[in-house]
Amino acid sequence: MGVLTLLTDFGLTDTYVGVMKGAIAQINPTLTVIDLTHQIPPQDIAAARFHLMTAYPYFPADTVHVAVVDPGVGGQRRAIALQLSDGYLVGPDNGLFGGVLEHRPVLAAVELSHPAYWRVPSPSATFHGRDVFAPVGAHLASGVALAELGRAIAPDSLIQFDLPPWNREGQVLTGHVQAIDHFGNAITTIPGSAVLGYIWNLRVGVAASLAEQYGPIPGCKTYADSARGSLLALIGSHGYVEIACNQGNAQQQLGLAVGDAVQVVLG
């Protein structure tokens, strides 16, 4: 029995997610369908990229991941499916797969050009999740070969959505906020492995006044290492340095946004 995951920005108020699952069940009701999240902020490709990247390693080999955050639906962007060494990705070619692909090469890629594997030959211009991606994912998870789903495309032609890379100069690590979670924790691009074994502090680089106001934010091991309401930095469960507030919301307190610069100073 195959495993298929869903990640969207559809929310849970409307029937969109349920309808996608219905389209999957029409093809193979025995598939295991797991919701990663449907609470990605609308059209937020950066958030989708991060959450898919951090969820991907926790699934069995050959899992099919259908991700639909698709502001270009109905336009010129390609609908694609990718084969990796340990799974598959299905969704729009708009960069949301870039986080996963930083860690895994693409073995084969196709543009979804074979309507026999869509729900209908003429899909809705606004709901490819229902009419293209969910059905294709169901066929793929049921054993249809990737090559049957469409024409081959070059992996290096895939759209990239790249945040600036983190870097180190001496004892200073510079990175950027790559995601903000439900708790208001700002997750940076700096890997936790870069600060292990050091005493370290973090400074936000959004504006000089902000950095001066809050000063160095101490690097800690757990949230409880700081007083309630205090800012701290730590290595999150995803493996990246994040900025948090003990029982508070760091994003609201600091006004942080995806792409904002941060610096870690190693002691």
KEVOBA-692935 format. One record per residue: residue in one letter; x, y, z of N, C-alpha, C in turn. Coordinates in steps of 0.2 Angstrom, whole numbers, padded with zeros to 4 digits, always signed. Example, Ala and Ser with C-alpha at 12.3 -4.5 7.8 and 13.67 -1.06 7.14 Angstrom:
<drentors>
A+0066-0028+0039+0062-0022+0039+0066-0016+0039/S+0064-0011+0035+0068-0005+0036+0064+0000+0039/
</drentors>
This chain:
<drentors>
M+0004-0006+0000+0000+0000+0000+0004+0006+0000/G+0003+0011-0005+0008+0017-0005+0006+0022+0000/V+0011+0027+0000+0010+0032+0005+0010+0039+0001/L+0005+0043+0002+0005+0050-0001+0004+0055+0004/T+0008+0060+0003+0007+0066+0008+0004+0072+0004/L+0001+0076+0008-0002+0083+0005+0000+0089+0009/L+0003+0094+0005+0004+0100+0008+0001+0106+0004/T-0003+0110+0007-0006+0115+0003-0007+0122+0007/D-0009+0127+0003-0011+0133+0007-0018+0134+0007/F-0022+0128+0006-0029+0129+0005-0033+0130+0012/G-0030+0129+0018-0034+0130+0024-0039+0124+0025/L-0043+0124+0030-0047+0119+0032-0055+0122+0032/T-0056+0128+0030-0062+0131+0030-0067+0128+0025/D-0063+0128+0019-0067+0126+0013-0066+0118+0011/T-0069+0116+0006-0069+0109+0005-0063+0107+0000/Y-0059+0111-0001-0053+0110-0006-0049+0104-0005/V-0047+0103+0002-0043+0098+0004-0047+0091+0003/G-0053+0091+0006-0057+0085+0005-0058+0083-0002/V-0059+0088-0006-0060+0086-0013-0054+0083-0016/M-0048+0085-0015-0042+0082-0017-0042+0075-0015/K-0043+0074-0008-0043+0067-0006-0048+0063-0009/G-0054+0066-0011-0059+0062-0015-0056+0060-0022/A-0053+0064-0025-0050+0063-0032-0045+0057-0031/I-0041+0057-0025-0036+0052-0024-0040+0045-0023/A-0045+0045-0019-0049+0039-0017-0052+0036-0023/Q-0054+0040-0028-0057+0038-0034-0052+0033-0038/I-0046+0035-0038-0041+0031-0041-0038+0025-0037/N-0037+0026-0030-0035+0021-0026-0037+0022-0019/P-0042+0020-0017-0044+0021-0010-0040+0018-0004/T-0036+0013-0006-0031+0010-0001-0025+0014+0000/L-0024+0019-0003-0018+0023-0002-0018+0026+0005/T-0012+0026+0009-0012+0030+0015-0010+0037+0013/V-0015+0042+0015-0014+0049+0013-0013+0053+0020/I-0007+0056+0020-0005+0060+0026-0005+0067+0025/D-0008+0071+0029-0008+0078+0028-0002+0081+0032/L+0002+0084+0028+0008+0088+0031+0006+0094+0034/T+0002+0098+0030-0001+0104+0033-0005+0107+0027/H-0010+0111+0029-0014+0114+0024-0015+0122+0026/Q-0010+0124+0031-0010+0130+0034-0004+0134+0031/I-0001+0133+0026+0004+0137+0023+0000+0144+0021/P+0003+0149+0023+0000+0156+0021-0001+0156+0014/P-0006+0159+0012-0008+0159+0005-0002+0162+0000/Q-0001+0158-0005+0004+0159-0010+0011+0160-0007/D+0013+0157-0001+0019+0158+0002+0024+0152+0000/I+0027+0153-0006+0031+0148-0008+0037+0146-0003/A+0040+0152+0000+0045+0151+0004+0043+0146+0010/A+0038+0147+0013+0035+0143+0019+0034+0136+0016/A+0031+0135+0011+0030+0128+0008+0037+0125+0007/R+0042+0128+0004+0048+0125+0003+0051+0123+0010/F+0051+0127+0015+0054+0125+0021+0050+0119+0024/H+0044+0119+0025+0040+0114+0028+0041+0107+0024/L+0040+0107+0018+0041+0101+0014+0048+0099+0015/M+0053+0103+0015+0060+0101+0016+0061+0097+0023/T+0058+0100+0028+0060+0097+0035+0055+0091+0036/A+0050+0090+0032+0045+0085+0034+0048+0079+0029/Y+0051+0080+0024+0052+0074+0019+0056+0069+0022/P+0061+0070+0026+0065+0064+0028+0062+0059+0033/Y+0056+0061+0035+0052+0056+0040+0047+0051+0037/F+0048+0050+0031+0043+0046+0027+0047+0040+0024/P+0043+0035+0023+0046+0029+0020+0048+0030+0013/A+0053+0026+0011+0056+0026+0004+0050+0026-0001/D+0050+0029-0007+0045+0029-0012+0038+0033-0010/T+0038+0036-0005+0032+0041-0003+0032+0046-0009/V+0026+0047-0010+0024+0052-0015+0022+0059-0012/H+0025+0064-0012+0023+0071-0009+0020+0075-0014/V+0014+0077-0013+0010+0081-0017+0010+0088-0014/A+0013+0093-0017+0013+0100-0014+0010+0105-0018/V+0005+0109-0016+0001+0113-0020+0001+0120-0017/V+0006+0124-0018+0006+0131-0016+0007+0135-0023/D+0002+0137-0026+0003+0138-0033+0000+0145-0036/P+0003+0150-0034+0000+0157-0037+0000+0157-0044/G+0004+0153-0048+0004+0153-0055-0001+0148-0058/V-0006+0146-0055-0010+0141-0057-0014+0143-0064/G-0014+0139-0069-0017+0141-0075-0013+0145-0080/G-0007+0147-0077-0003+0151-0082+0002+0147-0085/Q+0008+0150-0086+0013+0147-0090+0018+0142-0086/R+0017+0142-0079+0022+0138-0075+0020+0130-0077/R+0025+0126-0076+0024+0119-0078+0022+0115-0072/A+0018+0110-0073+0016+0105-0068+0021+0099-0069/I+0024+0097-0064+0030+0093-0064+0029+0087-0059/A+0033+0082-0060+0034+0076-0055+0041+0074-0056/L+0044+0073-0050+0051+0072-0049+0052+0065-0046/Q+0057+0062-0048+0059+0056-0045+0066+0057-0041/L+0066+0056-0035+0073+0056-0031+0075+0049-0029/S+0080+0048-0025+0083+0042-0024+0078+0038-0019/D+0074+0042-0015+0070+0039-0009+0063+0042-0009/G+0060+0044-0015+0054+0047-0015+0052+0051-0021/Y+0046+0054-0022+0044+0057-0027+0041+0064-0025/L+0041+0069-0029+0038+0075-0028+0033+0077-0034/V+0027+0080-0033+0022+0081-0038+0020+0088-0036/G+0020+0093-0041+0017+0099-0040+0019+0104-0045/P+0018+0111-0044+0020+0116-0048+0027+0117-0048/D+0030+0119-0054+0037+0121-0055+0038+0128-0053/N+0038+0130-0047+0039+0137-0045+0044+0138-0039/G+0048+0132-0038+0053+0133-0033+0052+0130-0026/L+0045+0128-0025+0044+0125-0018+0047+0119-0017/F+0050+0115-0022+0054+0109-0020+0061+0110-0019/G+0063+0117-0019+0070+0118-0019+0074+0116-0013/G+0070+0116-0007+0073+0114-0001+0075+0107-0001/V+0070+0103-0003+0072+0096-0003+0077+0094-0008/L+0078+0098-0014+0083+0096-0019+0089+0099-0017/E+0090+0103-0012+0097+0105-0009+0100+0099-0006/H+0096+0094-0004+0099+0088-0001+0099+0082-0005/R+0095+0082-0010+0094+0076-0014+0094+0077-0022/P+0098+0074-0026+0098+0075-0033+0091+0072-0036/V+0090+0075-0042+0084+0073-0046+0086+0067-0050/L+0083+0062-0050+0085+0056-0054+0082+0057-0061/A+0075+0059-0061+0072+0060-0067+0066+0065-0066/A+0064+0069-0071+0059+0074-0070+0055+0074-0076/V+0048+0075-0075+0044+0075-0081+0039+0081-0080/E+0037+0084-0086+0031+0089-0086+0025+0085-0087/L+0020+0086-0083+0014+0082-0083+0010+0084-0089/S+0011+0080-0095+0008+0082-0101+0004+0076-0104/H+0002+0071-0100-0002+0066-0102-0009+0066-0098/P-0014+0068-0101-0020+0069-0098-0024+0063-0096/A-0021+0057-0098-0024+0051-0096-0023+0050-0088/Y-0019+0053-0085-0018+0052-0078-0020+0058-0074/W-0024+0063-0078-0027+0068-0074-0034+0066-0072/R-0038+0070-0068-0045+0068-0067-0049+0069-0073/V-0048+0074-0077-0052+0076-0083-0047+0078-0088/P-0048+0078-0094-0044+0080-0099-0043+0087-0100/S-0048+0091-0098-0048+0099-0097-0048+0101-0090/P-0043+0101-0087-0043+0103-0080-0045+0110-0079/S-0048+0112-0073-0050+0119-0071-0043+0123-0071/A-0044+0129-0073-0039+0134-0073-0037+0136-0066/T-0041+0135-0061-0039+0137-0054-0038+0132-0049/F-0039+0125-0051-0039+0120-0046-0035+0114-0049/H-0029+0115-0051-0024+0109-0053-0023+0104-0047/G-0024+0107-0041-0023+0102-0035-0028+0096-0036/R-0034+0098-0038-0039+0093-0038-0038+0089-0045/D-0037+0092-0050-0038+0089-0057-0032+0087-0060/V-0026+0089-0057-0019+0086-0060-0015+0083-0055/F-0013+0087-0050-0008+0085-0045-0011+0079-0041/A-0016+0079-0038-0019+0074-0034-0020+0067-0038/P-0023+0068-0044-0023+0061-0047-0017+0059-0050/V-0012+0063-0052-0005+0061-0054-0002+0057-0048/G-0002+0061-0042+0001+0058-0036-0002+0051-0034/A-0009+0050-0035-0012+0044-0034-0010+0038-0038/H-0009+0040-0045-0007+0035-0050+0001+0033-0048/L+0005+0038-0047+0012+0037-0045+0012+0032-0039/A+0009+0034-0034+0009+0030-0028+0006+0023-0029/S+0002+0022-0034-0001+0016-0035+0003+0011-0040/G+0009+0014-0042+0014+0010-0046+0015+0012-0053/V+0012+0018-0056+0013+0020-0062+0020+0023-0063/A+0023+0021-0068+0030+0024-0069+0030+0031-0070/L+0035+0034-0068+0036+0042-0069+0036+0043-0076/A+0039+0040-0080+0040+0041-0088+0033+0041-0091/E+0028+0038-0088+0021+0037-0091+0017+0044-0090/L+0019+0048-0086+0015+0054-0084+0016+0060-0088/G+0022+0060-0092+0023+0066-0096+0030+0065-0099/R+0031+0071-0103+0038+0071-0106+0044+0073-0102/A+0049+0070-0103+0055+0071-0099+0057+0078-0100/I+0060+0081-0094+0063+0088-0094+0069+0088-0090/A+0074+0092-0092+0080+0093-0089+0080+0095-0081/P+0083+0091-0077+0082+0094-0070+0085+0101-0069/D+0090+0102-0073+0093+0109-0072+0089+0115-0075/S+0083+0113-0077+0078+0118-0080+0073+0120-0075/L+0073+0116-0069+0068+0118-0064+0069+0125-0061/I+0063+0128-0060+0063+0135-0057+0066+0134-0050/Q+0071+0139-0048+0074+0139-0042+0071+0145-0037/F+0070+0143-0031+0068+0149-0026+0073+0148-0021/D+0078+0152-0021+0084+0152-0017+0085+0158-0012/L+0085+0156-0006+0087+0161-0001+0095+0162-0001/P+0098+0168+0001+0105+0169+0001+0108+0164+0005/P+0114+0161+0003+0117+0156+0008+0120+0159+0014/W+0120+0155+0019+0123+0158+0025+0131+0157+0024/N+0135+0161+0028+0142+0161+0027+0145+0162+0034/R+0152+0161+0034+0155+0162+0040+0162+0166+0038/E+0163+0171+0042+0169+0175+0042+0172+0175+0049/G+0177+0172+0050+0180+0171+0057+0175+0168+0062/Q+0173+0172+0067+0168+0170+0072+0161+0173+0071/V+0160+0175+0065+0153+0178+0064+0150+0174+0058/L+0144+0172+0060+0140+0168+0055+0134+0173+0053/T+0133+0173+0046+0128+0178+0044+0123+0173+0040/G+0117+0174+0041+0111+0170+0038+0105+0175+0037/H+0100+0171+0036+0093+0175+0035+0088+0171+0038/V+0082+0174+0039+0076+0170+0041+0073+0167+0035/Q+0072+0160+0036+0069+0157+0030+0062+0155+0031/A+0060+0155+0037+0053+0153+0039+0051+0155+0046/I+0044+0156+0047+0042+0158+0054+0036+0153+0055/D+0037+0150+0061+0032+0145+0062+0026+0147+0066/H+0021+0143+0068+0015+0144+0071+0016+0148+0078/F+0022+0147+0081+0023+0150+0088+0026+0157+0087/G+0028+0159+0081+0032+0165+0080+0039+0164+0080/N+0042+0158+0080+0049+0157+0080+0051+0158+0073/A+0057+0162+0073+0060+0164+0066+0066+0159+0065/I+0065+0155+0060+0070+0150+0059+0075+0152+0053/T+0081+0152+0055+0086+0155+0051+0089+0150+0046/T+0093+0152+0041+0097+0147+0037+0103+0145+0040/I+0105+0147+0046+0111+0145+0049+0110+0138+0052/P+0114+0133+0050+0113+0126+0053+0116+0126+0060/G+0112+0122+0064+0114+0121+0071+0121+0118+0072/S+0123+0114+0067+0130+0111+0068+0135+0116+0068/A+0134+0122+0065+0139+0128+0065+0140+0131+0072/V+0135+0130+0076+0136+0133+0083+0138+0128+0089/L+0137+0122+0087+0138+0117+0092+0145+0117+0095/G+0146+0117+0102+0152+0117+0105+0155+0124+0107/Y+0151+0129+0105+0152+0136+0106+0147+0140+0111/I+0150+0145+0115+0145+0149+0118+0144+0155+0112/W+0138+0156+0111+0136+0161+0106+0130+0165+0107/N+0130+0171+0103+0124+0175+0104+0122+0177+0097/L+0116+0179+0096+0113+0181+0090+0111+0188+0090/R+0112+0191+0084+0110+0198+0083+0105+0199+0077/V+0099+0202+0078+0095+0203+0072+0098+0209+0068/G+0097+0208+0062+0100+0213+0057+0095+0217+0053/V+0089+0217+0056+0083+0220+0052+0084+0228+0052/A+0087+0231+0057+0088+0238+0057+0093+0239+0063/A+0097+0244+0062+0102+0245+0068+0098+0247+0074/S+0093+0251+0074+0089+0252+0080+0087+0246+0084/L+0084+0241+0080+0082+0235+0083+0087+0231+0086/A+0093+0231+0083+0099+0227+0085+0101+0231+0092/E+0101+0237+0092+0103+0241+0098+0098+0240+0103/Q+0092+0240+0102+0087+0240+0107+0087+0233+0110/Y+0088+0227+0107+0087+0221+0110+0094+0218+0111/G+0100+0221+0108+0106+0218+0110+0107+0211+0108/P+0113+0208+0110+0114+0201+0109+0108+0196+0112/I+0106+0192+0108+0101+0187+0110+0105+0181+0112/P+0104+0178+0118+0109+0173+0120+0107+0166+0117/G+0112+0162+0115+0111+0156+0112+0110+0151+0118/C+0105+0147+0118+0102+0143+0123+0101+0136+0121/K+0101+0131+0125+0099+0124+0123+0092+0123+0123/T+0088+0125+0127+0081+0124+0128+0077+0131+0129/Y+0071+0131+0128+0066+0137+0129+0067+0139+0136/A+0067+0134+0141+0067+0135+0148+0073+0138+0151/D+0078+0139+0146+0085+0142+0149+0084+0149+0149/S+0078+0152+0147+0078+0159+0148+0071+0161+0152/A+0071+0167+0154+0065+0169+0158+0059+0169+0154/R+0053+0169+0157+0047+0169+0153+0047+0176+0150/G+0045+0176+0143+0045+0183+0139+0051+0185+0137/S+0057+0181+0138+0063+0183+0136+0065+0181+0129/L+0069+0184+0125+0071+0182+0118+0077+0177+0119/L+0077+0172+0115+0083+0167+0115+0084+0165+0108/A+0090+0162+0107+0091+0158+0101+0093+0151+0103/L+0091+0146+0099+0093+0139+0100+0092+0135+0093/I+0094+0129+0094+0094+0125+0088+0087+0121+0088/G+0083+0122+0083+0076+0119+0083+0077+0112+0081/S+0071+0109+0082+0071+0101+0080+0072+0100+0073/H+0072+0105+0068+0073+0105+0061+0080+0105+0060/G+0084+0107+0065+0092+0107+0064+0095+0114+0062/Y+0090+0119+0062+0093+0126+0061+0092+0130+0067/V+0097+0136+0067+0096+0141+0073+0090+0144+0072/E+0086+0145+0077+0080+0149+0077+0080+0154+0083/I+0076+0160+0081+0075+0165+0086+0068+0164+0089/A+0068+0164+0096+0062+0162+0100+0061+0167+0105/C+0055+0166+0108+0053+0170+0114+0050+0165+0119/N+0053+0164+0125+0050+0159+0130+0043+0161+0132/Q+0038+0157+0129+0031+0158+0130+0028+0164+0127/G+0032+0167+0122+0030+0173+0118+0031+0172+0111/N+0030+0177+0107+0031+0177+0100+0036+0181+0098/A+0042+0178+0096+0048+0182+0094+0046+0186+0087/Q+0043+0183+0083+0041+0187+0076+0037+0193+0078/Q+0033+0193+0082+0029+0199+0084+0033+0204+0088/Q+0037+0202+0092+0041+0206+0096+0046+0210+0092/L+0049+0206+0087+0055+0209+0084+0053+0212+0077/G+0047+0210+0075+0045+0212+0068+0048+0209+0062/L+0050+0203+0063+0054+0199+0059+0050+0196+0053/A+0053+0196+0047+0050+0193+0041+0055+0189+0037/V+0052+0184+0033+0057+0180+0029+0061+0184+0025/G+0068+0182+0025+0073+0186+0021+0077+0191+0025/D+0075+0192+0032+0078+0197+0036+0085+0194+0038/A+0090+0198+0038+0097+0196+0040+0098+0195+0048/V+0102+0190+0049+0104+0189+0056+0111+0187+0056/Q+0114+0188+0062+0121+0186+0063+0122+0182+0070/V+0126+0177+0070+0128+0174+0076+0135+0175+0077/V+0137+0177+0083+0144+0178+0085+0146+0172+0090/L+0151+0169+0088+0153+0163+0092+0158+0166+0097/G+0158+0163+0103+0162+0164+0108+0168+0159+0109/
</drentors>
